[in-house]
Amino acid sequence: VEPGHDTSGRPEQTIQVSLPRGAERTLALRDEKGSLLCGFSESTAPENWVRHFEEQAAHRQWTRTEDWMQGEDSWGVRYSHREGGWMDVRFARDRRGELTGIVQVLPHSREQTETRR
């Protein structure tokens, strides 16, 4: 998705949310303000997804607001950005042993979100 322009004609900034390598996107919703909801799944170890999102957050200067939460077969975390906005990551192992996850991004003002593989 190409960056657009806001109502004043100025280019909008873009947040790029990458999925873990090998993950299949199963859902992608975006609203007019740039918020994003993206679902994905894959047969992999949960540590691979934790590492992927930690690296992505650090690269984009997002800070973890809490430690990773872990249940029996579920994981989750929230990241925030110093300029505002947040990203939630949640995933769980299904009955077949695959991981199914969702990322929700609420960007700070004037940003658009984008998913890429």
Secondary structure, DSSP 4 states (H G I P E B T S, - for coil): ----B-TTSPBPEEEEEEPPTTPEEEEEEE-TTS-EEEEEEESS-HHHHHHHHHHHHHHTTEEESSPPEE-SSEEEEEEEETTSEEEEEEEEE-TTS-EEEEEEEEEPTTEEEEEE-
